[in-house]
Amino acid sequence: MSKTIIVKNLQETGLSEKQASAALETVLKTIKTETAEKGKFPIKGFGTFEKRVRAARKGRNPQTGEEIDIAESNNVGFKAGKEFKEEL
């Protein structure tokens, strides 16, 4: 789903395109900030965004076969809530 579709759906509530776009950006910014700072961002009835750390590990360069070190990295995961899973 693209942001454009979400903005169009928000416009059905009576918001202008500019207001709907600003509202969406605010929601997304809040999710990003809270997940980064607190490690989790639950939305009741929808699911939880969660910061996950992928440990450092060894890998291989597919062209040369040379072993390389892959650094630790931060990722985000999403776990759907009970109500969301039931709708699927």
QUIFENUR-V130822 format. One record per residue. N is the residue number from 1. RES is the residue in one letter. SS is DSSP state (2 for helix, 1 for strand, 0 for the rest). BURIAL is b if it has 16 or more other ideal C-beta (glycine too) atoms within 10 Angstrom, else e. Layout:
N RES SS BURIAL
N RES SS BURIAL
This chain:
1 M 0 e
2 S 0 e
3 K 2 e
4 T 2 e
5 I 2 e
6 I 2 b
7 V 2 b
8 K 2 e
9 N 2 e
10 L 2 b
11 Q 2 e
12 E 0 e
13 T 0 e
14 G 0 e
15 L 0 e
16 S 0 e
17 E 2 e
18 K 2 e
19 Q 2 e
20 A 2 b
21 S 2 b
22 A 2 e
23 A 2 e
24 L 2 b
25 E 2 e
26 T 2 e
27 V 2 e
28 L 2 e
29 K 2 e
30 T 2 e
31 I 2 e
32 K 2 e
33 T 2 e
34 E 2 e
35 T 2 b
36 A 2 e
37 E 2 e
38 K 2 e
39 G 0 e
40 K 1 e
41 F 1 b
42 P 1 e
43 I 1 e
44 K 0 e
45 G 0 e
46 F 0 e
47 G 1 b
48 T 1 e
49 F 1 b
50 E 1 b
51 K 1 b
52 R 1 e
53 V 1 e
54 R 1 e
55 A 0 e
56 A 0 e
57 R 1 e
58 K 1 e
59 G 1 e
60 R 1 e
61 N 0 e
62 P 0 e
63 Q 0 e
64 T 0 e
65 G 0 e
66 E 0 e
67 E 1 e
68 I 1 e
69 D 1 e
70 I 1 e
71 A 0 e
72 E 0 e
73 S 1 e
74 N 1 e
75 N 1 e
76 V 1 e
77 G 1 e
78 F 1 e
79 K 1 e
80 A 1 e
81 G 0 e
82 K 2 e
83 E 2 e
84 F 2 e
85 K 2 e
86 E 2 e
87 E 2 e
88 L 0 e
